Amino acid sequence: MNIHFLLMKIINFDNQFLQWISRFFSLVMIFAFCLIFLFSCQPITPKDKGIIHLELWHSINPPANRYFFQTLVNKFNQTHQNIQVEAIFEPEPQLPKILTAFVGKALPDILSFYPEYTGQFAELGAIQPLEDWLEKLPLKSDIRPNLLTAMQLDGHIWSVPMHTSNIGIFYRPKLFQAAGITEIPKTWEELREVAKKLTIDKNGDHRPEQYGILLPLGKGGWTVFSWFPFLFSAGGEVVTNNYPNLTNAGAIAALQFWQDLIKDGSVLLSAPERGYEEDAFLNGRVAMQITGPWTLIMKSEVDHQVFPIPRGVIPATVTGTSSFFVMKTSPARKKAAFQFLEYVLSEEFQTEWSTKTGFFPVTFSSTHSQTYQQFIDSKPLLKVFVDQLPLAHSLPSIAGYSRIAESLGRAIEATLLSKSSAKTALKEAQERLEVIWSEK
């Protein structure tokens, strides 16, 4: 009886075990079929055999310009099946990210940035010299010669310009007319006299309701950039033979001129580091403002015109250029990047980009094209800046330029606040830089 009972238990256990095993394998089969079904529903992505994917970092603004740039990139991708460029927006300031990416060996293939950082990138060994590629192309002679300065350093070409622009002086014609001014100033002395006439103190409290010109207070990039046209117009420089030179006669004269305007009482200083804002100009608090064609003044409904930077020793202005760098990478990726740069320098790209954004072409073929000439004829204010293109000088591109700009900014700010004379402020800035350079 006990043996029979035991056998029955064993049989029952075996049946239960077999049922459990059967259910387990059924579940496994169902799960496997589900996986097969799910994977079969995924789109089949063929391998990109032979296609080179390039990463491009940029900080193009406003959004309308950024979206149009993507449109032009898409055109390139559609006509170059073996190269696909991915344009990635990196909000400014992106220099820290670039340096971090270099350390982490995670740089993009192409970088859009300011040419004044050329020396810093070259010193790091992050960028690829371009002369062997560019010298073989007729494109080099099509690029404006004055833009080549920013492309070159220490015998190498390091970048390709995407677009350019420059600075002039916007003015309110009605305020000029009310002050009896019938001619725009062409020299520094004429600018100084015009600024005096446009400065109006109606109630005699020595606090003018209207000033002649706005000058940008601060020691940041915009203040320094706005001062450079006067430096170049005075025949000055801030770098000689790759060494800081802030005490040359031209530099002193340019900063002294700004100080003279302040001594005349003709200047309204901007809020600190806000010299690019247009409110004072638009509401009639100032009659003139130093800025470029990107300004919102161009789209405003108040009366406005623009004239070139008045001449000191020579007619001159400063160029605001955005450039492309090719980062050090494999030969195949470098070759693909060069093809994209050829596209950027093409008449098609330059003309489309310039007519859409208001920046200026970097090539003669685009500037002289019928399409661009028709466009510029319909934009008389832009034509003032286009006519200044041959006179525009580039910012220095040596390693350590950021230190030079910082010292210059301090000198300009001290002068604008009457804490120091122009000569003394520049001398102190030069001494600071010499200490830095001696430690290199």
Secondary structure, DSSP 8 states (H G I E B T S, - for coil): -HHHHHHHHHHHHHHHHHHHHHHHHHHHHHHHHHHHHHHHHS------TT-EEEEEEE---SHHHHHHHHHHHHHHHHH-TTEEEEEEE--S--HHHHHHHHHTT---SEEEE-GGGHHHHHHHT-B---HHHHTTSTHHHHB-HHHHHHHEETTEE--EEEEB-B-EEEE-HHHHHHTT--S---BHHHHHHHHHHT-B-SSSSS--SBEEEEE--SSSHHHHHHHHHHHHHTT--SEETTEE---SHHHHHHHHHHHHHHHTT-EEE-STT-TT--HHHHTTSEEEEEE-TTSGGGG-SS--EEE---BSSS--EEB--EEEEEBS--HHHHHHHHHHHHHHTSHHHHHHHHHHHS-B-SBHHHHTSHHHHHHHHT-HHHHHHHHHGGGEE----STTHHHHHHHHHHHHHHHHTTSS-HHHHHHHHHHHHHHHHHT-
